[in-house]
Amino acid sequence: MALSTPQRQIAQNTARFRVAACGRRFGKTFLARNQIAKFASRPEQRVWYIAPSYRMAKQILWQSLKKKLIEINWVKRINESDLSIRLVNGSEIALKGADNYDSLRGVGLNFVIFDECADIDPEAWFEVIRPTLSDTNGHALFLGTPKGNNWFKDLWDRSTTDARWASFQYTTLEGGRVPLEEIDSAKQDLDARTFRQEYEATFETFSGRIAYAFLRQIHILKLDILDTRVIHVGMDFNVDPMCAVILIQQKDALYAIDEIHLRNSNTNDVAVELQTRFPRSKIICYPDPSGASRRTSAGSQTTDHTILRNAGFEVRAPRAHNPIRDRINALNSRLMNNQGVAKLFFDPKLKYCIESLEKYCYKDGTSIPDKGEYDHMFDALSYCVDYLYPIKRDLPSEAPQRWAHNI
C-alpha cells in the first residue's frame, strides 16, 4: 500500500509509542493496514487493531485487510467469528472493540493500534492493553481526530517529556486525499472551532457550554409571519419531562417557534398537544431513535414511533443514534458557521429551549456532556437539526495501489 509523505513519516518513525492526530480523511485506515502488515511480517507476532467498538473495527478494516492478505498468500487460516487471521509465518492479526475492554485482558501483544482513540475509554489502554506489551516490549500506535483536551491529548503531549514517545499532527489537506475545494466547502458547513478540530486536527477546548455558538443578541428572534403549513418537531422521549421543539424552515434557515415541556407525561400526551396547537399543519417528527423500540406509555404495547405515526405524523429518524459529538457539531454549525452566518433562531418565549442552550455544559475538564435537567430539550432540538443538516462525514475511500510488505 503506497503511503503519502506524512503517512510515511509516521510509519518510519522508530519510537515505541507513536501518537498521530490527523484531520478527517487523512488516510488513517491506510496507515493502520500498512503498520499491521509491517509488524505481522515478522514471525510469531501477535498484532491487534482496536476501534471504539467491535462493529466499527469490522466495518473499517476487516474486508479490505482480509482481501489483501489473501491476494499475497499470507493467510493460513481465517476466523470470521472473532475477526482473526493466522498467517503462514505464525503471526496472528486480530480486530477488537474497546466497548468491552475487560475481555481483552491477559494476552501478550507485540503491536497494537488504537484507532479513533479519542472515543475510547482510557482505561482500555492504561488498565488492560498497556500491561500486555510489557513482557514483549511491544509497540503501540494511537490514531485519531482530536476531540477536545481528553486522554488522547495527554498521550500526544507525552513526547515532550518521554523519549519513547513520538507525536505527529497533520491536517486533512496534508493527507493528500481530499481536494482543496472540498475542504473549502466544509468551511461553509462548520463553525470555526469544529472545522479546526475536524480538518486541521487541533486540540480545541470543549469545556464549558456545549452550545458555545449560541448568543442571545443574535439567535433570539421573533417572526412577524409564521408559515406553519409544515412544522418540524424534534422530540426526546422521557417520562419527566417529555420534550419537543417545534421549528419551521424558511429558505435555508430554521426557526424554533414553540416548545412542549410536559411533566409526568408520555408520547400520547405530546401527540395530542401537537394536534391541538397545530391542527392544520403537516407534522414531521424527528424523535429519539430509540423510540422505535421503547414505550413511554405505561402498559402500552405500542412503541413511541408507532404512536406518532398513528397520530398522523411523519417520523424521520436514523436506525441508531448518531454520535452525540456529531449532533453537537451540527447544532453549533447551524447557530454560527465558519463564515459567521447564523441559520438557527429562537422565539423569545422558548424558555426551556433557550435555558438548555445556555446551561447545558460539559463535565469539568472533559468533553463529556453533564447529563441532568438541561439535556432533554437540547437532545430534542439536536435530533431535528442533525437529521436536516448533518455534518458531512466521509468521502468514498480510494483503493490502495500496492501492498508495502512481503513475507
N, C-alpha and C positions, 0 to 999 in steps of 0.2 A: 504494500500500500504506500503510494507516494505521499510524503508529508510536505506541508508548506514550511517555509523557513522558520516561523515561530514555533510550529509543532516540532520541528527537528531540534530546535534549541532546547525544548523541554525534554524530548526523547533522549538526547545525547548527554544530558547532564548526569553526573555520576553520584549526586547526593543520595543518601539513603532514603530521605523523606523529601518529596517534592510536592509543592502546592501550586496549582495553576488556576488563577482567577481569570475567566475568559468571558467575553460577551457572547450573546446568543448566536448560534450557528457558526461559531468559531471553528468547529470540527473536532470537538472533544471526543466524539464516538470513534472517529478515525484514529485519533491518537491512542485511545484506550485499546483498540484492537491491535495496533502496532506494538504497544508495550506488553500486552498479553502474549503475543507471538514471540517477542524478544526473550522474555523470561521463561516461557514454556519450551523454548527451543533447547534449553539445557536439560539434560536427563534427570528424571526423578524429581521434578519440581511440582509444588502444589501452588496453583495460581487462582486467586479468586477475584471476581468483579462484583462489587456491591453497589446496588442502587437503593433509593429510598424504599422501594417495595419490590417484592418478588415479581409482581406483574410488570413493573417498569423495566426490571432487568431483562425479562424475556422479550418485551416489546422493543427495547432499544438495541439489543446486541445479539440475541440468540440466533436468529435465522441467518444473518449475514456472516457471523463468526463461524457457524457450523458449515455453511456453504463453502467458504474459503478454505477451511481446514480439510474438507473432503476433496476439493479440487486439487490440492497439492499433496494429497496422500499422506497427511499427517495423522489421520484418525485410526485408532484401533477399535474403539468402542464408544457409542453414544448412549447416554441415558436421558431420555426425553422427560421422564417424570421428575428428576431432580436437577435438570439443566447442567449436566456434567459431561465432559468429554475426556476420555483416556487416549493419550497419544501413543504412537508407536515407540517413542523413546522413554516411556514410563511416566511421563509428566501427566498431571491432571489439571484441567481447567474447569471451574465451576462458577455459575452465576447465582448470586444470592440477593435476598432482600433484607434491608435493615429494619423492616417493620416488625420482625420477630427476632431481634438480635440475640436474645438469650439462647436460641437454638444454634448459634454459630460458635459456641464455646468449645475449647478443648482440642482444636485441630491445629497442628503446626503448619504455618504458611511460609512460603518463600517470597511471595509477592502478592500484594493486594491493591486494588484500585477502588477508591470511593468516588462514585460519580454523583453529581448534584448533591455534594455532601452538606451544603448549607441547609438542606431539607432533611437531614438525617440527625437522629438523636446523638449527641456527642458521646453518650455512654457506650454506643455501639463500637466506637474506636477506643476510648480510654479504658473501659472495663472488660471488653470482650476481645477485640481484634489485636490491640497492641501487645498483650501478653503472648499471642500466638506467633509473633515474629521474633521473640527473644532468643529461643534456643536455635533458631535457624539463621539468626542475623538477617532476617528478611527485610525487604524494602516495601515502601508504600507510595502511592501516587494519589493525590487528592485533586479532583477536578470539580469545577462548578462555576456558576454565575453567582456573584455576591448577593446576599440577602441581609442587608444591614450589618451591624457590627456584632455578629454572633461568633460561635466557636470556629467557623471557617476563617474568619478574620484573625482570630487568635493563632490558628495554625500558620496562616500566611505571614504573620509577624515573627514567627519563630526563627526565621533565617537571620534576623538581625542580632540574635544572641547565641545561636547554636549552629556550629559549622556542619552538622549532619543534615541540616535543612536547607532547601533552596526554594525560592518563591519566584513566580512569574505572573505577569499581568498583561493581557492582550485584549484589544478591542475586537469587536465583530469585524470591522473593516480590515484589521491586520490579519485576520484569519484567511482572507482572500476568497471566501466562498459566497459572500453576499455583496452584490453590486452597490456602488455608492448611491444610486438613485433610490434603491430600496431602503437604505439607511436614512436618507433624507425624508422619505415618505414616513418612516417610523417617527421622526421628529414631529410630524404633524399630528400623529395619533397619541403620543405620550407626553405627560408632563415632564419638565426638565429633570427632576430628580430621578424619576423612573427610567428615563432614557439614559442618563449617565450610568445607572446601575446595570441595566439590562444590556446595553450596547457598548458602553465604554468600560464595563467591569470595575466600576469604582465602588468602594465600600461606603454607602450612604448611611447616615444616622437615622434610624427609624423609630427611636424612642419618642414618646410624646403622642400627640394627636394622630390618629390613623387617617382621618380625612384632613390632612395637613393643607390641602389646597383650598379648603372652604373659607371664604371671607364674607361676613355679613353684608358689607357695603357693596359687594359685587353680586352675590348669589341670591340674596333675598329680593324678590321682585314680584309685584302684584300685577297680574294681567288684567286689562280692562275688558277684553273679549276672550271668552273661553270656547274653543271648539271641542266639544265633548262627544262628538259622534263616535269616536273611537277613543277608549281610555286604556291605559296600560297599568297594570296593578302588580307591583312587587309585593310578595307575601311571605311571611315567616310563620310557620306553624308552631304555636306554643300555647299551652292552656292559659298561662298567666304571665304576660299578656299575649293575645293574638294581635299581630301587627300587619298592617298593609299600608303601602304608599301608592297613591293614585297619581298618574302622570299623563300628560298629553304631549304629542310630538307636533312641533311647528317648524317646518323646514328641517334644519339639521340640529335643532335644539330640543331638549327635554325640559318640561316644566312640571314640577310637583305641585299639584293644586289642592290636594286633600290627603288626609290620613285617617286610618282606623286603628284605634288602640283600645282593645276590649279586655277587661279583667275577667278571669274565671270563665272563659268562653271556649268556643270550638269553631271548626270550619263552617258548619252550617250557619252559625250566627253571623260570621263575616260575609258569607254569600248573601244572606238576607239583607244585611246592611248595605252591601254594594247595589243590590237590586232596588233598594229603597231610595238611595241617593242618586242613582244613575239609571232610571227605568228605561230610557230610550237609547242608551249607549250600547255600542258593541264593546264587550268587556274581554280583554285579553289578559290572562293572569300569568305571571312569572313566579311560580312558587318555589319553595324549598324542594329540591329534587327528591329528598327522602319521603315526601308526601305521596309518592307513587306506591308506597307500601305501608306507610304508617296511618294510624287513625287517632285523631284527637277528640272525636266524639265518643263519649262513654257508651260502651255496649254496641257500638256500630260495627258492622262487618264490611263497611264501605270505606275505601281509602280516601284520603283528603283530596287527591287529584280527581277521583271519580265524583266526589261531592261537587266539586267546582264544575266539572263537565255536565253533570246532571242539572246544575243550575242554569245551564245555557252559556257558560263561559268557555272561551278557547283557552287551552292550557299549553304553555310553552315552557319546557324545562329540559335540561340535559338529563341523560340517564343517571349520571352520578355527579356529585359536587365537583365543580371546578376548584382548583386550588384557591384558598382564601386570598393568597398573595395576588392572584390574577384578578379576583373581584375587587380587591382594594385598589390595584393599579388602574383597572378600568374606570372605577368611580372617580379617582383623583384626576385621571386624564380627561374626563368629561367636565370636571369642575374647572380645570385650567390646563390646557395642553402646552406643549413646549414653546408655542408661539405666543403664549399669553392670552389665548382666546377661551372664554368660558362658554360652555354649551349645556349647562345644567343649572336650573334655577328653582327657587322655592317660594311659595306663597308665605307671607309672614305669619299666617295662622297655624302653620305646621309646627306646633310646639315640640312634640316628641321627636319628630324627624330632625329638626334643627338642633335639638339638645343632643341627639346621638352623634351628629356630625362634630359638635364642639367638645363632647365629653368622652367619647369612646376612644380609649388610649391603649398603647402597648404596655405590657408589664415593664417595670423599671429595668432599663439596661438590656432589653431584649427586643426581638421582632415578633413576639407572641402576643396576639390580642388578649386583653384582660377582660374575659367574659364576665358579664354582670348585667346591670339593668339597662345598659345603653346599646347592647349588641343586637337586640332583636329587630328594632326599627332599622338599624344600619344594614343588617342582613337582608331585610325585606327590600330596601332600596337597591342594594348592590346586586341582588338576583336579577332584577329587571335591567339595570344598566349593563351588567356583564353579558346578558343574553343579547341585548340590542346592539351593543357596541363592545364586543370582546376585544381584548388585547390580541393582536396577531402574534401567533406563536412561532411556527416553524415554516421554512421553505422546504420544498422537496429535496431530499438528500441526493447527493451525487455519488455515483458508483465509484469506488476506488479503482485506480488503473492497474495496480500491481501489488503483490504481497511482498513485504520487505525482507522477510527472513526465510531461510530454508534449513531443514534439519540435515 
